[in-house]
Amino acid sequence: MTTTLAPHAAPTDLADALNHGCRCQTLDPEQLRQELGRDAGLRDVAATLAHTHPHLFANTAVFASQATVQAVQASVAALERTLALPTWAQQVLPGASAMAQSDHGPLGVFMGYDFHITPTGPQLIEINTNAGGAMLNAVLLRAQAVCCGLMNPALNAYRNMATLEDDFVAMFQAEWDLFNRARGQAPRPLRSIAIVDEAPQSQYLAPEFALFAELFRRNGIRTVVTDPASLQLRDGVLYAGALALDLVYNRLTDFDLSDPKHAALAQAYTDELAAVTPHPRAHALRANKQHLVTLGQVAALRALGVPPTDLHTLLATVPACERVYTDNAAALWERRKLLFFKPLDGFGARAVYRGDKLTKKVWEQILQGDYIAQALVPPPLRAMQVGDAATELKFDLRAYTYAGKVQLLAARTYSGQTTNFRTEGGGFAPVLWVPDLALQSRLQDHPPCHRSNC
């Protein structure tokens, strides 16, 4: 493989050249198995994951320029400051569920901001309050191999991940501290956690639940992975079986906890019997897709009192969006090839449509539902070697964040209209940033890689 670069290429150009010209396979499958199975309780997961989840991990990394990474960080900070404004809450909470009205302290773990990288910078595609995959990506980072000399600077720039899992644990402790502070209680160690989802063992990201459980246990926190139906309230305490719970790591997609099957969890949240994170208030304030409309409108942002610097950042990174109504339906249909349609209450890329793929039948379904029309931002491409075939897959960048700060950047590589874990050669991929022009000179001077997978 030879990566050809223009003389004195900027880091952004360099990252793009690597994404398009380098098909090195950096994933070390054996190292991945060792990392997944480093705890005794995870060895069965490690042994079977390649068979049960063949498209969970991509075989290579994605490159991003330092300018792109900084722009993502600046965008996340501006978004979080805006979503924390009192004027924002005053505007959005009246239309939210009763469960979202009270603030019980916690901010919400693992916010996820998804971006497409464009020649003019990153563009925000989605906001999630329940972003899955952070723990899987932390493990994936430790299983990357240097395929040739030119990879050393980029990979080594991202090797300092020793504290990432400690940061995850500290985040949950911080949520527990905020919960106790809101109740006027002194801080105390987090002792017990339930990781809660519907039929958790059958969820596609069930391996991540096991990874989190082992991480918490290593840090002295008793942990169970359980279905919400197993939760019980006894004497003002939330239990999972015999375990009295301090905190629930909530992986449910019932964002307002309105399902009757989740009544015990809903009551524990409302009555402040356990910390719940993420929670209905976080979803109402941050992840309603109507917010994508507001965050891209200059008049709306000014009315909220967004400072000029943050306003400039948001307008540069949030694509134009509008609600789909009968009144604008004809105009949107005419412009459909430039738009992407998303249901207002959707998640996980369900019932979303590229405008250029729309049929009249689907369009009628959109008009009968609550949808937004988002300016189409084509995803970037990553060159890959899948078996004997050279191909290009789409990718997005996901920023996992807490309290407005990026903890981890990861990519999802795929083919099709939306991200998925069904693409041969696709899946989660680590994001390696091009740190400075020193890497450019190494690439310019480095001979072609002679490994068979490059």
C-alpha positions, 0 to 999 in steps of 0.5 A: 500500500502506498499513500500518496500525499500532496507536498505540505498537506494539512492534517485534515488532508492527511487524515482524508488521504489515510482514510481513502488510501490505507487499507491496513488491518490494525485489529489484532483478533487474538489481542482482542480475545485476551482483552475481552477475557482478562477477567474470569467472568468474561472468558465465555464472552471472549470465546464466543463473541467472534461467532455471535457478533461477527460484525461488531468490530471493524478490522481497521481504524479510522483517522481524524485530523487534530482539527476535526477532533478539536472541532468535535470537542468545541461542538460538544461543549457548545451544545452542552452549554446551550442544553443547560441554559435555564431558558432551554429548560423553560422552552422544552420541559412544558412539552415533556412527560411528567417524569422529566419535570423534576431534577434529581441531581444526576446529569446522565452518563454516556451522552452520545453525539454523532457526527459526519466529517465533511470538508468544512468540518464535522456536522452533527447528525444525532444526539443520544442520551443512552449511547451504547458501545463505550466500554466495547470501544475502550477494549477495542483500543487496546487490541490495535496493532501497528501494521507498518512504520507509518502507523506508529505516530498515529497509533501511539498518539492514542495509546494513553488510555490507561485511565479511561476505565477509571474515568468511567467508574468516576463518572458513575460515582459522580452521578451518585454524589450528585444524587445525594447532594440533591437530597441534602446528604453527604457524599458516600461511596457507591456500593451497588449498581444494577445494569437494567435493560429488557431481556438483557442477555438477548440484547445485541450489546449484552457483551458490554453489560458483562464488561461493565459488570466486571469493571464495577466489581473490580472497583468494589461495587456489587453489580447485577445485570437484570430485566426491569421486571425483576426490580422490587420496592421494599420498605423504601428501597429498590432491590434487584433480587437480594441486592439493595441498589444505590444506582441504576445504569438505565439502558432502556429505550423507554425514555420516559419510563411510561411502560407499566412493566417499568413501574418499580423503576419509575417509582424509585426514580420519582421518589428518589429511592435510587439514582437513575442514569441516564433518566427521563429528564436528560432525554427530554432536555437533550435527545428529542429530535425537535432539538435538532431543529432549534439548534440550527436556527439563528433566531431561536438560538438568539432568543434563548440567549446563546452567547455569540461564540457558541451560536457561531459554533452551533450554526457551523456544526448543526445541519438545517432541520425542519418539522414535516407538516402538511403545509410544507410537504410539497416543498419538502417532496421537491427537495427530498433528494437533499434531505434525510427524514427521521421520526421525532420519537425514533431511535436506533436508526429505525424508520429513517429514510434518505430522501432520494430513496423515498417512494410515494407510499413511504412518503405518505407514512411520513406525512401521517407521523411526526418527522423532521427533515434534516439536510442530507450530510453524506457520510465520509468513506473509509477504505477497507480490505474485506477478504480478498476485496478492496472496498469503501465503507461509510462511517460516522464519529461518535463522541461519548461525553459526560458533563460536556467533555469528550471521554472517547471518540469512536467510529461506526463503519457500515454500508447501507442507509444508516449505521448497523452491525450487519456489514461485512468488515464493518462495526465499531472502529477506533478513531486515531487522530493525526497529531501534527505535521511530524506524521506527514513527513514520516508518511511522505518519506515512508516506503510502501507497506509490504504486509499482505493486508495493506 
